[in-house]
């Protein structure tokens, strides 16, 4: 049973680290700020959650696991909301947004 718990824990942690690598590539590859924020927000939520779930498997069931589960629940609620609010601020304050959208639409049609 310990070996299965260890393998699951390490599997979740490695998967979380792979999500972080994809997030990093997305943040540097995308040109527009909203695309970068989407990559960063999704990567943070999924990567941290998977790593913390992996640590929950490694520690076993106890009070520490409960605290980590509460952290995961808080991150699932707080990270998407904060990313959404920051993106709405970008949309309302960016004066060149329509110009950027026209350029993107023309590139997609070509």
SEKOLTI-671758 format. One record per atom (N, C-alpha, C): residue number from 1; chain; x, y, z. Coordinates in nm, 3 decimals. Layout:
N
- NUM, A, X, Y, Z $
...
# end
This chain:
110
- 1, A, 0.082, -0.120, 0.000 $
- 1, A, 0.000, 0.000, 0.000 $
- 1, A, 0.086, 0.126, 0.000 $
- 2, A, 0.197, 0.121, 0.072 $
- 2, A, 0.287, 0.237, 0.076 $
- 2, A, 0.349, 0.266, -0.060 $
- 3, A, 0.380, 0.161, -0.133 $
- 3, A, 0.442, 0.178, -0.265 $
- 3, A, 0.343, 0.242, -0.361 $
- 4, A, 0.218, 0.199, -0.358 $
- 4, A, 0.116, 0.258, -0.446 $
- 4, A, 0.095, 0.404, -0.411 $
- 5, A, 0.089, 0.437, -0.283 $
- 5, A, 0.074, 0.576, -0.240 $
- 5, A, 0.193, 0.660, -0.283 $
- 6, A, 0.313, 0.605, -0.274 $
- 6, A, 0.433, 0.675, -0.316 $
- 6, A, 0.432, 0.699, -0.466 $
- 7, A, 0.396, 0.598, -0.543 $
- 7, A, 0.393, 0.612, -0.690 $
- 7, A, 0.288, 0.715, -0.730 $
- 8, A, 0.170, 0.712, -0.668 $
- 8, A, 0.067, 0.812, -0.699 $
- 8, A, 0.114, 0.953, -0.664 $
- 9, A, 0.176, 0.967, -0.547 $
- 9, A, 0.224, 1.099, -0.506 $
- 9, A, 0.329, 1.155, -0.601 $
- 10, A, 0.427, 1.073, -0.636 $
- 10, A, 0.531, 1.118, -0.729 $
- 10, A, 0.472, 1.144, -0.867 $
- 11, A, 0.374, 1.062, -0.909 $
- 11, A, 0.308, 1.083, -1.038 $
- 11, A, 0.237, 1.217, -1.045 $
- 12, A, 0.164, 1.252, -0.938 $
- 12, A, 0.097, 1.382, -0.934 $
- 12, A, 0.197, 1.497, -0.935 $
- 13, A, 0.305, 1.483, -0.861 $
- 13, A, 0.404, 1.590, -0.855 $
- 13, A, 0.472, 1.609, -0.990 $
- 14, A, 0.509, 1.500, -1.056 $
- 14, A, 0.573, 1.511, -1.188 $
- 14, A, 0.476, 1.570, -1.289 $
- 15, A, 0.349, 1.529, -1.284 $
- 15, A, 0.250, 1.587, -1.375 $
- 15, A, 0.234, 1.737, -1.349 $
- 16, A, 0.234, 1.777, -1.223 $
- 16, A, 0.227, 1.920, -1.190 $
- 16, A, 0.346, 1.997, -1.243 $
- 17, A, 0.465, 1.937, -1.234 $
- 17, A, 0.584, 2.003, -1.287 $
- 17, A, 0.579, 2.015, -1.439 $
- 18, A, 0.524, 1.913, -1.505 $
- 18, A, 0.507, 1.921, -1.651 $
- 18, A, 0.408, 2.031, -1.689 $
- 19, A, 0.303, 2.048, -1.610 $
- 19, A, 0.208, 2.158, -1.634 $
- 19, A, 0.280, 2.292, -1.620 $
- 20, A, 0.369, 2.304, -1.522 $
- 20, A, 0.445, 2.428, -1.506 $
- 20, A, 0.535, 2.455, -1.626 $
- 21, A, 0.594, 2.351, -1.683 $
- 21, A, 0.679, 2.368, -1.802 $
- 21, A, 0.595, 2.417, -1.920 $
- 22, A, 0.478, 2.358, -1.940 $
- 22, A, 0.390, 2.402, -2.048 $
- 22, A, 0.345, 2.546, -2.024 $
- 23, A, 0.318, 2.581, -1.900 $
- 23, A, 0.281, 2.718, -1.865 $
- 23, A, 0.393, 2.814, -1.900 $
- 24, A, 0.513, 2.778, -1.868 $
- 24, A, 0.628, 2.864, -1.895 $
- 24, A, 0.645, 2.886, -2.044 $
- 25, A, 0.631, 2.780, -2.123 $
- 25, A, 0.642, 2.793, -2.269 $
- 25, A, 0.530, 2.884, -2.321 $
- 26, A, 0.409, 2.865, -2.269 $
- 26, A, 0.296, 2.947, -2.313 $
- 26, A, 0.313, 3.093, -2.279 $
- 27, A, 0.365, 3.122, -2.162 $
- 27, A, 0.385, 3.262, -2.123 $
- 27, A, 0.486, 3.330, -2.213 $
- 28, A, 0.590, 3.261, -2.253 $
- 28, A, 0.691, 3.323, -2.339 $
- 28, A, 0.655, 3.318, -2.488 $
- 29, A, 0.570, 3.224, -2.529 $
- 29, A, 0.537, 3.212, -2.670 $
- 29, A, 0.428, 3.309, -2.714 $
- 30, A, 0.325, 3.325, -2.633 $
- 30, A, 0.214, 3.411, -2.671 $
- 30, A, 0.255, 3.557, -2.673 $
- 31, A, 0.195, 3.633, -2.765 $
- 31, A, 0.233, 3.773, -2.781 $
- 31, A, 0.143, 3.867, -2.702 $
- 32, A, 0.016, 3.834, -2.692 $
- 32, A, -0.080, 3.926, -2.630 $
- 32, A, -0.095, 3.895, -2.482 $
- 33, A, -0.118, 3.998, -2.404 $
- 33, A, -0.119, 3.986, -2.258 $
- 33, A, -0.230, 3.893, -2.208 $
- 34, A, -0.347, 3.896, -2.272 $
- 34, A, -0.456, 3.810, -2.225 $
- 34, A, -0.425, 3.663, -2.251 $
- 35, A, -0.360, 3.634, -2.362 $
- 35, A, -0.320, 3.496, -2.387 $
- 35, A, -0.216, 3.450, -2.286 $
- 36, A, -0.124, 3.538, -2.255 $
- 36, A, -0.022, 3.504, -2.154 $
- 36, A, -0.085, 3.482, -2.017 $
- 37, A, -0.182, 3.567, -1.983 $
- 37, A, -0.248, 3.552, -1.854 $
- 37, A, -0.326, 3.422, -1.846 $
- 38, A, -0.387, 3.382, -1.957 $
- 38, A, -0.461, 3.257, -1.958 $
- 38, A, -0.367, 3.139, -1.933 $
- 39, A, -0.254, 3.140, -2.001 $
- 39, A, -0.157, 3.032, -1.981 $
- 39, A, -0.106, 3.031, -1.837 $
- 40, A, -0.077, 3.148, -1.784 $
- 40, A, -0.025, 3.155, -1.647 $
- 40, A, -0.130, 3.116, -1.544 $
- 41, A, -0.253, 3.163, -1.563 $
- 41, A, -0.359, 3.132, -1.466 $
- 41, A, -0.395, 2.984, -1.465 $
- 42, A, -0.409, 2.926, -1.582 $
- 42, A, -0.442, 2.784, -1.588 $
- 42, A, -0.327, 2.698, -1.537 $
- 43, A, -0.205, 2.739, -1.572 $
- 43, A, -0.089, 2.664, -1.525 $
- 43, A, -0.073, 2.669, -1.375 $
- 44, A, -0.094, 2.785, -1.319 $
- 44, A, -0.083, 2.797, -1.173 $
- 44, A, -0.187, 2.711, -1.103 $
- 45, A, -0.311, 2.722, -1.148 $
- 45, A, -0.417, 2.647, -1.081 $
- 45, A, -0.394, 2.497, -1.092 $
- 46, A, -0.366, 2.450, -1.212 $
- 46, A, -0.348, 2.305, -1.230 $
- 46, A, -0.215, 2.255, -1.174 $
- 47, A, -0.107, 2.329, -1.198 $
- 47, A, 0.025, 2.284, -1.154 $
- 47, A, 0.037, 2.276, -1.003 $
- 48, A, -0.004, 2.383, -0.936 $
- 48, A, 0.005, 2.384, -0.789 $
- 48, A, -0.090, 2.281, -0.730 $
- 49, A, -0.209, 2.270, -0.787 $
- 49, A, -0.305, 2.173, -0.735 $
- 49, A, -0.252, 2.030, -0.748 $
- 50, A, -0.197, 1.996, -0.863 $
- 50, A, -0.144, 1.861, -0.881 $
- 50, A, -0.027, 1.834, -0.788 $
- 51, A, 0.061, 1.931, -0.772 $
- 51, A, 0.175, 1.912, -0.680 $
- 51, A, 0.127, 1.895, -0.536 $
- 52, A, 0.028, 1.973, -0.495 $
- 52, A, -0.022, 1.961, -0.358 $
- 52, A, -0.098, 1.830, -0.338 $
- 53, A, -0.170, 1.785, -0.438 $
- 53, A, -0.238, 1.656, -0.427 $
- 53, A, -0.133, 1.544, -0.415 $
- 54, A, -0.022, 1.559, -0.487 $
- 54, A, 0.086, 1.463, -0.474 $
- 54, A, 0.144, 1.461, -0.334 $
- 55, A, 0.160, 1.578, -0.273 $
- 55, A, 0.210, 1.581, -0.135 $
- 55, A, 0.108, 1.523, -0.039 $
- 56, A, -0.020, 1.537, -0.070 $
- 56, A, -0.122, 1.475, 0.016 $
- 56, A, -0.107, 1.324, 0.014 $
- 57, A, -0.080, 1.267, -0.103 $
- 57, A, -0.059, 1.122, -0.110 $
- 57, A, 0.068, 1.082, -0.035 $
- 58, A, 0.172, 1.163, -0.045 $
- 58, A, 0.298, 1.126, 0.020 $
- 58, A, 0.289, 1.136, 0.173 $
- 59, A, 0.217, 1.236, 0.225 $
- 59, A, 0.207, 1.251, 0.370 $
- 59, A, 0.111, 1.151, 0.434 $
- 60, A, 0.018, 1.099, 0.356 $
- 60, A, -0.082, 1.011, 0.416 $
- 60, A, -0.198, 1.094, 0.467 $
- 61, A, -0.294, 1.026, 0.529 $
- 61, A, -0.414, 1.096, 0.574 $
- 61, A, -0.395, 1.143, 0.718 $
- 62, A, -0.415, 1.272, 0.738 $
- 62, A, -0.400, 1.330, 0.870 $
- 62, A, -0.437, 1.477, 0.865 $
- 63, A, -0.398, 1.547, 0.971 $
- 63, A, -0.432, 1.689, 0.981 $
- 63, A, -0.359, 1.771, 0.874 $
- 64, A, -0.236, 1.734, 0.842 $
- 64, A, -0.160, 1.805, 0.738 $
- 64, A, -0.229, 1.791, 0.603 $
- 65, A, -0.283, 1.673, 0.575 $
- 65, A, -0.353, 1.651, 0.449 $
- 65, A, -0.479, 1.738, 0.441 $
- 66, A, -0.547, 1.754, 0.552 $
- 66, A, -0.665, 1.841, 0.555 $
- 66, A, -0.626, 1.985, 0.525 $
- 67, A, -0.518, 2.031, 0.583 $
- 67, A, -0.474, 2.168, 0.557 $
- 67, A, -0.435, 2.187, 0.411 $
- 68, A, -0.366, 2.089, 0.353 $
- 68, A, -0.327, 2.099, 0.212 $
- 68, A, -0.451, 2.095, 0.123 $
- 69, A, -0.551, 2.014, 0.159 $
- 69, A, -0.676, 2.009, 0.081 $
- 69, A, -0.747, 2.144, 0.085 $
- 70, A, -0.743, 2.212, 0.197 $
- 70, A, -0.804, 2.346, 0.206 $
- 70, A, -0.727, 2.446, 0.120 $
- 71, A, -0.596, 2.433, 0.114 $
- 71, A, -0.517, 2.521, 0.027 $
- 71, A, -0.553, 2.497, -0.119 $
- 72, A, -0.568, 2.371, -0.158 $
- 72, A, -0.606, 2.339, -0.296 $
- 72, A, -0.742, 2.399, -0.328 $
- 73, A, -0.839, 2.384, -0.237 $
- 73, A, -0.973, 2.440, -0.259 $
- 73, A, -0.967, 2.592, -0.271 $
- 74, A, -0.888, 2.657, -0.187 $
- 74, A, -0.873, 2.802, -0.195 $
- 74, A, -0.812, 2.845, -0.328 $
- 75, A, -0.710, 2.772, -0.374 $
- 75, A, -0.648, 2.805, -0.502 $
- 75, A, -0.744, 2.786, -0.619 $
- 76, A, -0.826, 2.681, -0.615 $
- 76, A, -0.922, 2.658, -0.722 $
- 76, A, -1.024, 2.770, -0.729 $
- 77, A, -1.053, 2.834, -0.616 $
- 77, A, -1.149, 2.945, -0.616 $
- 77, A, -1.083, 3.079, -0.644 $
- 78, A, -0.967, 3.103, -0.586 $
- 78, A, -0.907, 3.237, -0.592 $
- 78, A, -0.832, 3.265, -0.722 $
- 79, A, -0.760, 3.169, -0.775 $
- 79, A, -0.677, 3.195, -0.892 $
- 79, A, -0.759, 3.229, -1.017 $
- 80, A, -0.863, 3.154, -1.052 $
- 80, A, -0.941, 3.193, -1.171 $
- 80, A, -1.012, 3.328, -1.154 $
- 81, A, -1.059, 3.356, -1.033 $
- 81, A, -1.128, 3.483, -1.010 $
- 81, A, -1.031, 3.600, -1.025 $
- 82, A, -0.912, 3.587, -0.970 $
- 82, A, -0.815, 3.697, -0.982 $
- 82, A, -0.769, 3.714, -1.126 $
- 83, A, -0.750, 3.605, -1.200 $
- 83, A, -0.713, 3.616, -1.341 $
- 83, A, -0.824, 3.682, -1.422 $
- 84, A, -0.948, 3.649, -1.392 $
- 84, A, -1.060, 3.709, -1.462 $
- 84, A, -1.068, 3.859, -1.436 $
- 85, A, -1.049, 3.899, -1.312 $
- 85, A, -1.056, 4.042, -1.279 $
- 85, A, -0.942, 4.120, -1.345 $
- 86, A, -0.824, 4.063, -1.347 $
- 86, A, -0.711, 4.131, -1.411 $
- 86, A, -0.734, 4.141, -1.562 $
- 87, A, -0.791, 4.037, -1.623 $
- 87, A, -0.816, 4.043, -1.768 $
- 87, A, -0.926, 4.143, -1.800 $
- 88, A, -1.027, 4.154, -1.715 $
- 88, A, -1.130, 4.256, -1.738 $
- 88, A, -1.072, 4.396, -1.728 $
- 89, A, -0.978, 4.415, -1.636 $
- 89, A, -0.911, 4.544, -1.626 $
- 89, A, -0.833, 4.574, -1.753 $
- 90, A, -0.767, 4.475, -1.808 $
- 90, A, -0.692, 4.493, -1.933 $
- 90, A, -0.785, 4.529, -2.048 $
- 91, A, -0.898, 4.462, -2.057 $
- 91, A, -0.992, 4.488, -2.167 $
- 91, A, -1.051, 4.629, -2.155 $
- 92, A, -1.082, 4.674, -2.035 $
- 92, A, -1.143, 4.805, -2.019 $
- 92, A, -1.043, 4.919, -2.032 $
- 93, A, -0.918, 4.895, -2.004 $
- 93, A, -0.820, 5.005, -2.010 $
- 93, A, -0.732, 5.005, -2.134 $
- 94, A, -0.736, 4.897, -2.214 $
- 94, A, -0.651, 4.891, -2.333 $
- 94, A, -0.717, 4.968, -2.446 $
- 95, A, -0.651, 5.074, -2.490 $
- 95, A, -0.706, 5.157, -2.596 $
- 95, A, -0.683, 5.096, -2.734 $
- 96, A, -0.589, 5.004, -2.748 $
- 96, A, -0.555, 4.945, -2.877 $
- 96, A, -0.614, 4.805, -2.895 $
- 97, A, -0.713, 4.770, -2.815 $
- 97, A, -0.767, 4.634, -2.819 $
- 97, A, -0.836, 4.604, -2.952 $
- 98, A, -0.917, 4.697, -3.003 $
- 98, A, -0.987, 4.675, -3.130 $
- 98, A, -0.887, 4.660, -3.245 $
- 99, A, -0.783, 4.740, -3.243 $
- 99, A, -0.681, 4.731, -3.348 $
- 99, A, -0.612, 4.594, -3.344 $
- 100, A, -0.582, 4.547, -3.225 $
- 100, A, -0.519, 4.416, -3.212 $
- 100, A, -0.612, 4.305, -3.261 $
- 101, A, -0.740, 4.314, -3.226 $
- 101, A, -0.836, 4.212, -3.268 $
- 101, A, -0.853, 4.211, -3.420 $
- 102, A, -0.851, 4.327, -3.484 $
- 102, A, -0.860, 4.333, -3.630 $
- 102, A, -0.739, 4.267, -3.694 $
- 103, A, -0.621, 4.293, -3.641 $
- 103, A, -0.499, 4.233, -3.696 $
- 103, A, -0.505, 4.081, -3.681 $
- 104, A, -0.551, 4.033, -3.566 $
- 104, A, -0.560, 3.889, -3.544 $
- 104, A, -0.661, 3.825, -3.637 $
- 105, A, -0.775, 3.892, -3.660 $
- 105, A, -0.877, 3.837, -3.748 $
- 105, A, -0.827, 3.830, -3.891 $
- 106, A, -0.753, 3.934, -3.935 $
- 106, A, -0.698, 3.934, -4.070 $
- 106, A, -0.595, 3.823, -4.087 $
- 107, A, -0.515, 3.797, -3.983 $
- 107, A, -0.414, 3.691, -3.991 $
- 107, A, -0.482, 3.553, -3.997 $
- 108, A, -0.594, 3.537, -3.927 $
- 108, A, -0.664, 3.408, -3.929 $
- 108, A, -0.729, 3.383, -4.066 $
- 109, A, -0.781, 3.490, -4.130 $
- 109, A, -0.845, 3.474, -4.260 $
- 109, A, -0.746, 3.448, -4.371 $
- 110, A, -0.624, 3.496, -4.353 $
- 110, A, -0.523, 3.479, -4.460 $
- 110, A, -0.465, 3.340, -4.465 $
# end
